[in-house]
């Protein structure tokens, strides 16, 4: 899932606190600029450390940063120096005296030795496939929602993705989905998945007919899972049907109250109070529960002129399939909105004669935003404090959207 960010962020200036694989802190390197402003992007940090300081590092986790949007500006990371044990510290290091204490919510890949263990698993899986790695691994991203590496092989790149426990159902779900429209799964174990590379490009800027193809892909997949929701739940996919949303939403509103103005908070409270009646009306529209991707937006599709693949299934669950409109419409060009909505509705009417997806979507509009707020609030409760900056504004942002849609 992605959060909002400034359209023209300032440059990112990185300070790396270096440690050995055993966790011993060596000190901090002088700050250096990197080209990519997004804090969770690691590749340019690795490149910058090599270019500016001649050291090879693995970025472990965020220590601190100066931007509330987690984009651009000064930012400090803990980074592991590869094969550093027994070597002299880097000559330009300065002492780092701020304690780097353990935390019970720290993810394994954010701790010294964690990425090495993940790469060892991936190398073993590639060896079992007769496809050994042919060059050094490339760290692409790391943050509280995923660790991503690109691994070269003679048959093309493979991708190692490691996720937190609340996304660990991704591999099991991918193994059951249509392989023609999801990333090719090479291996999976708990929170780790190894994926084959998908040809084409990420389609963040898609418009017109390509957007309609994206929606067709999703609805076709969802229609095939209408009668198999118990199977998804058995794989560990979360349940987003009406049951627990009211209680979770009320708790989220309470925890976020200080960030909301009075009118927004009261509108959200009224929305929660009216959820039972709203859900009855939604059910009467006739669109059945099914698979929900959870973060369906153009940037999570990759492909070319003839083929699309839907990426990033860690957010998937079971619920009303039109919940997927929230993330998609948030990023949609205004000129395409009406055509996309009409196409989406027509697809469901064709699959469930007599249903009213348009009415369901209208009724669901504040619910989709409310669910997004609940999910981001859950992220905040499940990640260590230094990483919460990535999502700190999102519950209030989505509660505001819910209030406006109510």
C-alpha positions, 0 to 999 in steps of 0.5 A: 500500500502506498501513502500520499506524498508531495508532488515535488519532494525535496532531494533525499540526503542520507546518513548511514549508521554502519554495523557489522553482521553481528550487530556491533555498531561501527559509526556513521558515515557523512551524509550524501545525496541520492537521486530517488526521494522515496525513503523505502527505496534502497537501491540508490542508497546502496549505490550512493554508499559505494559511490561516495564512500566506497562501502558495500552495504545492506540497508536494514531499517529507518532510524530517523527522518525529517519529513512527515511524508517519508519522502525527501529531506534528511534521513538516517538508516541502519545499514549492515556492512557486508563482510565487515567483521575483522576489518578496520572501520571506515576512516570517515566514520564518526561515533554514533552514541544514540542507543539502537535498542531491540524492539519486539515488533522489529522484522527479521529483515530489519535486523543484522543478519536478516537479509542474509538469511533471506538470500540464503533461502532464495539461493537454496530455492534457485539451486533446487530449481536448477537456476542458480544465481549468476551475480550479486543480489540487488537490494531494491526496497526495504520498509515495514511492509516488504523487503525486495531483492532482484536476483540475476540468473541465466534464465532472467532475474528472479525477485525475492520478496519478504513481508511482515506476518500480516501479509504472510498469506501472499505466497499461499494465495499466489499458488492458487491464483491463475498463473496467467495474471499473477507473478509466476511463483517459483517458491514460497515459505512463510513470509518469503516468496520467490517470483519470476520476473514479469515482462513489460513495465509498471503502468502507473500512468495508464489511461483509457483502454488499458484501465478498462483491461485492468478492471476486466482482469480483476473482475474476471479473477474475482468472479471465479472465486465467489464460491471459494471464499472459505478456501481463501480464508483457510490460506490466512487471507483476512476477512473484510466482510461486515462482521468486525468492521464496525468495532475496528473502525470505532477503535481507529476513530478513537485513536485518530481523534486528535488528528481530526476536526470535530465535524469529521470525527462526528461524521465518521461516528455516524457512519459507524453507527449506520453500518448495519443498515448500510451493509443490509442495503449493500447485500441487497444489491446482489454483488457477492463477496469474493477475493479482494486484491486490497491495493488495486491501482494501475501501478500494481499492474505490469505488462505491455500492449498484449498482456497484464499481470497484477502484482503485490498480493500481500493486501488481499483478503475476502470481502465485497469485490467493489472494495477494490475501487478505492485505491484504483479511483484515488489514482485515476485521471478525471477524464477516465473515471466515468468510463471505468465506472461504467465498465466495472458495473457492466462486468458485474451485471454480466456475471450476476444478472439482476445485481446493481453494482452501481448502487453497491459502489455508491453505498460502499464509497465511505466503507472503502475509505473506512476500511483503508483507515482501519488497515493503516491503523493496524499497520501502525499498531504492528510496526516498530515506532521508527517506521510509523512515519510511513503511515502516521497520516493515513488513518486520518486521511482516509477517515476524512475521505470516509466522512466526505463520502458519507 
